[in-house]
Amino acid sequence: MKDDKHIDMLLKQALSDKKEPDALLNQTIISKVKESNGMSKKRKIPMVAAAALTILVLSGTAYAASRFLATEKVAEKFENYKLADAFKSKDAVSINQTVQAGKYDITLLGIVSGSGISDFISMGDGEVLLDRTYAVVAIANTDGTPMPSTSDDNYGKESFFVSPLIKGLNPWQYNVVTMNGGYQDIVEDGIMYRLMECNNVEIFADRGLYLCVSDTMFYNVEAYNYDEVTGEITPNPQYEGINVLFDLPIDVSKADHEKAESYINEKEMMNEEQSLEEGNEKSNKADKTEKNEEENVEDKLADAILLEDSVKELIADEDGAATYKYEAKDGSGVDLYVKLNDVFAGIDEGFSPQTIEIGDKESKSYLVAYRKDADGKMYGMMYQFK
């Protein structure tokens, strides 16, 4: 078991994002990873857009305690015994609130934050991250049928995005992906338990904190509404899917205004640097001819096969952006919020030079491309490499 634990730690170090996602691509890819770490029921993923849902709150400690594993037991399932102790400590917050959404019972069991409270090392931006927040969410089928185990081929076919959100801060920019987050899944007795972690959010306790659960692979701007005046985040009643939002009852005395401001300033500085890099990249691309740009994309597609059912027209919303969503048969997929003016800048007809490759450098699996027809219609599509 010690060897398994050591391997888990090494995997977590190797797979953790070293760089914050591109500001444009924050709404992009989380490709579904199939891995085996010697325990068939566990799955670890590091984290590198018409009809209202009827939501029924079924809160109550007795209900949750009788049905679900305790937070410390979930941590123990991952052999994270220091975290198990943290979940049993006075610093942990037991919530045990269940919301019925779609065909699922989604339960926020509890949350705990602190420095050095995990047996495993988290990395981000090339540094060891010690001050972290951990939350446990249970997801079960309302009708009692078991959720697919992590070793099942059906695991991951239905995505879940679990993330803390901060009142007053744009959730597109502040979520589990951008806060050096990750998660682990385990299925016990037909119930999926997700252990989520990210940078410590207690420093923002005086602002107000939420935890969202949606049926997406990343934070989807269509699932939630953000009021830039009040800072309030609320589920979008027009969203056709799951967009649960829990209030996190974190003691406001745990807030640290100085640390929070420093964190925000640092992130804004990083965003400015990324914007400058993106601007330089766009300038370099503008120096190329449209013909060469299209030929470069076609060169990339020479060894790929177009997935016919992936071709979808991109319809601009009021912000000039469109959503492109597709899931391949093997569970890999994308859910993209595409800024059309950026993607098709200078393109009257043909492929955009902007593409998205899924997979590692040695074995790319898929490529997402964008194309504009002579009539001005724009399309997103996915190619699979042979």
N, C-alpha and C positions, 0 to 999 in steps of 0.2 A: 504493500500500500504506500510506503514511503517513496518508492520509485515512481508510482503513478502520480503522487503529489508533486514530486520534483518535475516530472514531465509536464504536468499541468502548468506549473509556474513558468517553465521555460517557454511553453507555447504562448502563454499570456504575454510574456515579454516580447517574444518574436512577432506576435500578431498585432500588438498595440500600435495605434497610429503615432507616428513620430512628428507629423505635421498636421495642423488644423485643416479641415477640408476647405477647398476653394470656396469663396463666398458665393459664387454663382452656382457651384455644384453642390452646395449644402443640401439642395433639394433633389439630389440625384440618386446615385446608385448605392444600394446595399445588396450585393449579390449574395444569394443564399449559399452558405458554405456547408458542405457535407464532410464531416470529419469523424475520426474514431480515436478516442483516447483511452481505450482499454476498458471502459465502463459503458455498456450498451445503452443505458438510460440517460446519460448525461450529454449535454451539448453546450459548448462554450463558443461565443461569438464576440470578438472585439469589435468596437465600433470605429474604422478609417473613414404631388400636389392635386334630390327633388322632393326626397321624402324625409320627414322628420322621424327619428327613431323614438320609439316608446321606451322610456327608461324607468325601471322600477328599482328603487333603493331598498335593499334587504339588509340593512345594517344590523349589527348586534353581535357582541362578543360570543355569546353562547352558540349562535348559529355557526360562526366561523370556526370556533374551537372544536365543535363536534364534527366538522366536516374536513377541515384542512390541517395540514402539518403546521406546527408552530414555526415561527421565523428561525429560531435557533436550530430546529431540526432540519430545516431546509439547508442552512449553512453547513451543518454536519454532513449532509448528503454529498456536499462538495468537498468534504474533508477540510473545511475551513473552520477550525475549532476556536481560533481567536475571535473570528467574527461571530460564532455561535455565542461565545461569552459576552460579546458586545450587545447582541440582541437580548440577552438576559439581564443586562445592566440597567441602572436607573436612567441612563442617557437615551435608551431606546424608546421609541414611541409606538405603542401597540394601537392599531387603527381598526382592523377587522371590519371593514365596510365593503359590502357587496352591491354591485350594480348589475342589473340584468340588461344586456344590450344585444340586439340581434338574437342569435341562438346561444349566447354565452352568458355564464355567470362570471363576472370579473371582480375579484376581491383584492383590495389593498390590505395586506396583512400587517405590515409594519415597516418602520424605517429607523435607521440609526446612522449617526455621523461621528467621525473622530479621526484622529491621527494614529496610524500604525495599528489599526484594529483588524487587520487581515493577515492571514498566513502567507498570502501571495503578494508579489510585487506588481504594482501597476506602473506603466511607463507612458509618458506623453511629452512630445516636443523634445525628446532625447533626455528627459529627466525622470528620476524616480518620484512618483506621486504618492505621498503618504496621507494627506488630509482628504478623506473621501466620504461620500454618502452612499449608503447601501439601502435598497428597498426590495421587498419581496411581494410579488403579485401572483395570485393564483388564478388560472383561467380554466374553466370547466364547461362542458356542454350542458346546457340547461336540462336537456332531456335525459341526462345521466349516461349517455354513451361515452366511452373513453376517448380522451384525446390521443392522437397518434404518438407513440413513443419516439424518442429522438433517433432511434435506429430504424424507424419505419420509413418507407419511401414517401409516405404522405406527409411526413413531418416537414414543416416549413412551407407547405403549399398555401396555407393561409397565414399571412404575415401579421405580426403584432409589433407595434412600436410603443415602448414604455419609456417615459422620460419625465423628469421634473421640469417645470416651467416657472418663470419668475415674473410676478406682476410688475409691470412697468418696463420690462425689457422685451424687445422683439423676440418672440419664440423661435422665429426662423434663424436667429443668430445665437440664441442661448437655449440649447437643448442638449440631450445626452451625447449627441454626435460631436458638437462643438466643445463640450466640456470634458473631453478626454474620457468618454464613457465606454461601457461595454456591458455584456450580460452573459449569464449562463442559464441554460434551461435543463430541467429534469422533469420527467413524468413519473408520478407515483400514484397507483390506484386510479389511473385514468384521468388524473388532474395534472395539468402542466403548471409548474412553479418556475417563475422567472426571478432570478436574483440579478438586479440591476445595480450598477455602480457608476459613479461619476465624481467630478470634483465636488468638494463639500459645499452644499447649498445653504447650510444653516446661516452663513454670513449674510444672507439676504432675507432672513426671517422677518425683519421688520417691514419689508415690502409686501409680503404675502407670497406664498408658494403653492403650486399645484403639482399634481402628477397626472399626466395624460396617458391614455391607452387607446390606440387607434389600430385599424386594420390596414396599416401601411408599413413600408420599410424604412421610413424616415419621417421627420416632421412635415406634415402636409398642410400647406396654407389654406387649402379648401376645407379641411376638417374642423378648423377652429377660427374664431374671429378674434382679432386683436384690436382693441380700442387704443389708438395712439394718444388720445387725450387723457383718459382715465387710467390706462395701463391694464385694464381688465382683460382677461382671456376667457372666452366662453365657447362652448361647443356650437358649431354652425348647424342650426336646425335644418338647413337645406342639404346638408351633406348626406349622400346615400351610402352609409356605412357606419362603422363603429367609431365613435369619437367621445369616449368617456373622459370625464375630468373630475378628479378628486381634489379637495382642499387638503393641504398638508398642515396639520395642527402643530407646527413647530413653535416652541416657546420663543417669543420675540426677544427675550433676554439673551438668547444665544446669538443674536445678530452682531455683526462686527462691521460697522459702517466704514471704517478706515480700510479694512481688507476688501470689502465689497467695491469701494470706489477704485482701489488699486487694481482689482481684477478687471473691472469694466474698462479702465483706462488702458490696461495692457492689451485687452482684446480689441479695443478700437484701434490701437496702434498697429496691431497685427493685420486688422482688416484694411487699414490704409495702405500698409505695405503690399498686401495682396492685390489691392486695387491698382497700385502703381505697377506691379509686375504684370497684371492683366493688361493694363494700358500699353505697356511696352510690347507685350506679345502681340496685341492687336495692331500696333504700329508696324511691327515686323511683318505681320501677315499682310497688311495693306500694301506692302512693297512688292508682293508677288502678284502675278497676273491671275485673273479668274480662271483662265485655262489651266495653268499649272496647278492651281489649288484643286480644281476638279480632278485633274489627272492624278494628283497625290492620293485623293480619296479612292479613286478607282483602282489605283495600285494596291491599296490596303484591302480592297474587296475582291481582288483577283483570285484569292484562295478561299473565298467565303461563299456561302449559299444563302440567298435571301429567304427568310421565313415569310411566306406569302401572307399568313394571317397576322403578321406583325405590322403590316403597312396601315397606318392610321393617319387621317387628315388632321392637321394641327389647326384648331380654331382659336383665334385670338380672343382673349377676354378683354375687359375694360382697361386692363393694365398693359395690353399688348403682349401678353404671355399665353401659353397654352400648356396643357397637361398631356404628356405622352406616357402611357402605361401599358406594359406588356409582360407576360410571364411565359417563359419557355416550358416545354414539357418536363425538363429535368428540375424545375423549380427555380432556376435562375431567372432574374427579371429586373425590370427597371420601373420606377415611378418618378417621372421627371417633370419639373416645372420649368418650361423652356421660354426664355426671353427671345421672342422671334426676331426683334430688330437686331439683337446681338448675333444670333445664330446665322441670319441671312444678310448680314451687313455687306453691301456691295454685290450681292448675288441676285441677278435678274432671273436666271434659269440655271438649274443644275444642282449638284451637290454642294452643301455647305462644307467648308474646310473643318468645321468643328465636328468631331466624332467622339464617341465614348467607348473605350475598350473594356471588356469585362474579363477578368482573369489575371494571372501574374505575367511577368515579362517573358517567361519561358513558354507558357502555354495559354495563350489568349483563347477564350472560348467563344465570345460573341463581340459584335461591334454594333453600336447604334449609330445610324447615319440620318441626315436630314436632307431633303431634296425639295426644290421649288420647280413647279412646272411652268410652261410658257404662259398659262392662263393666270398665274399668280398663286395657285393653290400650293400649300406647303404640307409636307408629309414627314412623319417619323417612321423609321423601319429598323428592324434588327436582322443582322446577318450572323450566321453561325460558321465558324471556321471549320474546314474539313479536317 
